[in-house]
Amino acid sequence: MLNIPKLSVVGAGPGDPELITIKALNTLKDAKVVLYDALINRELLEYAPQAEHIFVGKRKDKHRYSQDEINKLIVKYALERGHVVRLKGGDPFVFGRGSEELAFAKRKGLETAVISGITSSIAVPANVGIPLTQRGVSESFWVITGTTSRRKLSNDVKLAAQSTATVVILMGMGKLGEIVKVFNHFGKENIPVGIIQNGTTDNEKSGFGTIKSIEKVVAEKQLTAPSIIVIGEVVRESGKLEAVMQNAIQESVIINSPFGG
């Protein structure tokens, strides 16, 4: 049977292996080679038992392959083996460089397809009860990369901080201090913040506070990347922020009580 060189860029969803589309699973079953990222759930590779699985993930300061090298691997394996699936966390068109890989493959004459995934920017907040929009609370939301290709904080954070929209920041934990300063500058120190690490997985952790307190919360809970930062009044909808605030009030009463510690 003739192996037609093909690239399918597939979104793996936010982490929970059940949050992947049927179309994505069917595409994996047809793959000859799967090039997968660091943030995908490895259980999904079981749906491509006949394929060779090659890790090409990039994490902070740890790049196994450059993007140029990944592009070349896609073409190499497609020409040699036929159908290559590029399995990417979340949705491949939301800060996933999926469009870059498709464009490169097309220029090299490969057949291409894209299978969208459930983006973590929506699914992860929803999993802890945070709606990105809420009638009477938030009419829109921004999804922003915390770190640009030049390793700088995106200027869009400054624009978003001046709006009433919900702000969702991906890849922003390394810039949390800068993000806090931006929101403080615009008088938003009391805006609620939720941070969710390893969202929708068994290892999920989260922390809730305000712009004023969130760095302390992160330190106490030892939250690290990969995490999603959600800023806005909708964070209160999860109910977890209110529980945190009530605990803080109770602790303050005990400390200041003549009978307390």
N, C-alpha and C positions, 0 to 999 in steps of 0.2 A: 504494500500500500504506500502511495506517495505521501511523504511528509511535507505538507505545505508550510513554509515558514510563517509563523504567526505569533504575535504577542497579545496576550490578554492582561490588561491591568485590572486587578481585582481588589475591591475594598473588603477587608476582613472584619470590619466592625470595631467596636470600642474595647473589646477584651473578652467579654463573655462569649464562648464559642457558639452559643445558641443564637447570638445576635449577628448572624450572617445570612445572606439571602440564599434562596434555593438556586437561583441562577449562578451564584458564585460557587456553590458546592458542585453543581453540574460541570462548571468550567474546570474546577480542580480535578475532577474525575477524568477529564480528557487531556490533562497536561502531561507532557513528557519531562519537563523540567519546571521546578518551582523555585523562584528566587524570592526569598521572604525577608521581611524586615524584623527589627528587634522587638517591636511592640505587638506583633501578632501572637495569638494564642497558639502554642505548638500543637495542641490537639487538632487543629484544623488541617495539619499536614497529613493526618490519617485518612483524609478524604482523597488524597492523591498517592495511594500506595505504590502505583506503578511508575511514579515520577522520581527523578533525582531531586533531592532537596538541598538547596544551597543557600546558606545564610549570607546576606549582604547588608546587614543592618548597620545603621549609623546611630550612635548615641553621643552624648556630650563628650567631646575630646577623644572619642574612640571610634574612628571610622575604619571599618574593615576594608571597604572599597570606596573610592571617590565616585561621584556621580558619573563622571566620564567613563570610569572603568565598568560601572554597572551597565551603562548604555551599551558598551562594547560586548559585555557578557550576554546581554539579551540577544543581540544580533548573532553572536557566535553560536549560541545554543539553538536558536531558532533555525539557523541554516543547517546545523548538524543533526538536530533531533526533531525539529518540527515545532510543536506547540509549546511555547514558554508562557507560564503564568507568573506575573509579577504581583506577589501578594503583599499588600500594604495595609497598615493599621488604619482603622477608621474609614474615611472616604479618600480615595486616591487623588481627588481634585481639591481637597481642603488641606493645604500646606503639605501635600504628599508628593509633589513633583511628577505626578502621573502624566500630566500633559506634556512635560518635557520628554519623558521616555517614549510616549506615543509618537511625538513629532520626530524624534530621532529614528525610531523604527520605521516610520512611513518613508522617511528619506532614504532608508536602506532597502526599500522595496518590500517590507514585511506587511502581511495582512494584520490588521489591528482591531481590537475590541476593548471596550471599557465596561466594567460591571461595578456600579456604584455600591458603596458601603454605608452603613449607618455611622455618621460622624460622631466622634467622641464629644465634640463641642456641644451637642444637644443631648446625647444619650447619657453621658456621665452625670451632668447636673440633674437630669430627670430621675436617675436611679437613686438619688438621695432626696428627692422631693422638691427640687428647684425647677420651676417653670421659667423659661427665659423670657416669656411674655406673660402678662397677667392684666386682665381688665382693670383699669383704674390705677395700675402700678407701673407697668412698663409697656410701651407701645412698640418697642423695637429692641434689637440686640446687635452688638458688634462682636465679631469673632476675629481676634487679632493674634498674630504671632508675637510672642514676647521678645524673641531674639531674631533679628534680621540676618541675612546672609553675610553681613559685615560685622556680625556679633554685637550689634547695637540694639538698644531698645527702640521699637518701632515708634515713629512720630505719631502714628494713629492713636497711641495710648493717650497722648495729650489732648487730641481732639475728642476722643471718647469720654475722657474725664470731665469735659465741659457739658456733656449731654445728660439727659435723664434716662438714657438707654441702659439696658443690662450689658455689661462688658464681660466677655469670655476670653481669657488669655491662655493660649496654648504655648508650651515651651517657654514658660515665663518664670520658673522658680529661681533661676540664676539671676533674674532681674527684679526680684520681689522688692528689694530695698528701693530701687529706682521707681518702681511702680507706686509704692507707698508715697514717696516724695512728690510725684506728679499729682496724685489725688489730694494730698495735703495742701499743695500749692493752690488748688482750686477750691479749698474749703470743704473737702469731702471726707474729713477725718472720721465722721460717724456713719459713713456708708457701710452697710453690711458686706462681709466677704466670706465666701466659702471656698475651701481648697480641698480637692479630692484627689488622692493618690491611688494609682492602679484601679481606676474606676471600673465598675461592673465585674470585677474579678474577685476571687476568694481572698485576695490580699488587700482588698480596698481599705483605705484609711481616710479619714477626713478631719478637718478642723474648721471651726467657725468663729468669727469675731467681727471686728470692724477694721477699717483702714488703720485706726489708731492702735489696735491691739493685735493685728494678725501676725506680725513678725514674732511676737512673744508666743502666740499659739503654735506657730510652725515649729519654734524651738522646743516647746514643751512636748509636742506630739511627735517630734522628729520626722516631720513630713519632708519628703524629697521628691525629685523628679523620678518617674513621669507623673506630673500632676496637672490638673486643670484649675485655673483661678477664675472664680465667678464673683463679680462685683456688682452690687445693685440691690435695691429694696426687695426684689423677688427672692433673695436668699432667705428672708424671713419666712417665706412660704413653706420651707422645709420643716419648720418648727424647732430645728436644732439650735439655731442662734438664740432663740428665746430661752431655751433650756440652759444654755451657757450663761446668758445674762442673769438668769434667776440664781444660778449657782454662785456667781460672782457676788451678787447682792447678799445672799445668805452667808457667804464666807466673811464678807465685810462686817455684817451685823455681829457675827460670833467674835471676830477679832476685836471689835470696838466695844463689845459688851463688858460690863464690869465683872461678869461671871465667866466670860469666855477666855480663850487662850491668850 
